[in-house]
């Protein structure tokens, strides 16, 4: 008798990229980026039986989230770290509380120039 699970005991359970994203609380597009750049260990790209460029990613359920280098720091943190590093920051001139902040300068728009089209005069 045929048994569908016979011989599949050592095959790890796989999940979809959406399930992986939900499990690790990251964005689906982030998981796709990791898959495209081969950053997830054990992930497989399986071609589908129809279409030339159609495929599906399968990720082992126990695959860890990749270790990533920290990205750029926000501007507020960069200003604080530059002060701590001994770099002198330019002093900010703060407006008094009772005066409104100055309005931004408006962008100058070029004036339209009327160009008269020369019309061909018919000679008689």
C-alpha positions in Angstrom: 0.0 0.0 0.0 1.2 3.5 -0.9 1.7 6.0 2.0 2.2 9.7 1.1 4.6 10.5 4.0 6.8 7.4 3.6 10.4 8.5 3.2 9.7 12.1 4.0 10.6 12.1 7.7 13.9 13.8 7.3 12.4 16.6 5.1 12.1 19.8 7.2 8.7 21.6 7.2 8.8 24.7 4.9 6.8 27.9 5.0 6.0 30.6 2.5 7.7 34.1 2.6 4.5 35.6 3.9 4.4 33.2 6.8 8.1 33.8 7.5 7.5 37.6 7.5 4.6 37.2 10.0 6.6 34.8 12.2 9.6 37.2 12.5 7.6 40.4 12.4 9.2 41.9 9.3 7.8 43.1 6.0 7.0 40.7 3.2 9.1 42.8 0.8 12.0 42.6 3.2 11.8 38.8 3.1 11.7 38.8 -0.7 14.8 41.0 -0.7 16.6 38.5 1.6 15.5 35.7 -0.6 16.7 37.4 -3.8 20.1 38.2 -2.2 20.3 34.6 -0.8 20.5 35.8 2.8 18.2 33.1 4.3 19.8 29.8 5.0 18.1 26.7 3.5 15.6 28.6 1.4 14.8 27.1 -2.0 13.5 28.6 -5.2 11.3 26.0 -6.8 10.2 26.4 -10.4 6.5 26.0 -11.2 5.4 23.5 -13.9 3.8 26.3 -16.0 5.4 29.5 -17.3 9.1 30.1 -18.0 9.9 32.5 -15.1 7.4 31.3 -12.6 8.7 30.1 -9.2 7.9 29.9 -5.5 10.2 30.2 -2.5 10.1 27.7 0.3 11.8 28.6 3.5 12.6 26.1 6.3 10.3 26.7 9.3 13.3 26.8 11.7 15.3 29.2 9.5 16.7 32.1 11.6 16.3 35.8 10.7 19.5 36.9 9.0 22.1 38.9 10.9 22.3 42.4 9.4 24.6 45.3 9.8 23.0 48.3 11.4 21.8 50.9 8.9 22.3 54.6 8.9 21.4 56.5 12.1 18.6 59.1 12.1 19.7 62.7 11.9 18.9 63.5 15.5 21.2 60.7 16.7 23.9 61.8 14.3 23.9 65.3 15.9 24.1 63.9 19.4 26.9 61.5 18.5 28.9 64.3 16.8 28.7 66.3 20.0 29.8 63.4 22.1 32.8 62.7 19.7 34.2 66.2 20.5 33.1 67.8 17.3 31.8 71.3 17.9 28.3 71.7 16.5 27.3 75.1 15.1 25.1 76.9 17.6 21.5 77.2 16.6 19.7 80.5 16.7 16.3 79.8 18.3 13.4 82.2 17.7 11.7 83.6 20.8 8.6 81.8 21.7 6.2 84.8 21.1 7.4 85.3 17.5 6.2 83.1 14.7 8.8 81.2 12.7 9.8 83.0 9.5 8.0 81.8 6.3 9.9 80.0 3.6 10.9 82.1 0.6 8.7 81.5 -2.3 10.2 80.1 -5.4 10.5 82.5 -8.3 8.6 81.5 -11.4 9.9 82.4 -14.8 7.6 84.8 -16.7 6.0 83.6 -19.9 7.1 85.4 -23.0 4.6 85.8 -25.7 6.3 84.9 -29.0 4.4 85.9 -32.0 4.6 83.4 -34.8 5.4 84.8 -38.1 2.7 84.1 -40.6 3.5 83.6 -44.2 2.1 86.4 -46.3 0.6 85.2 -49.5 1.7 87.2 -52.5 -0.8 88.0 -55.2 
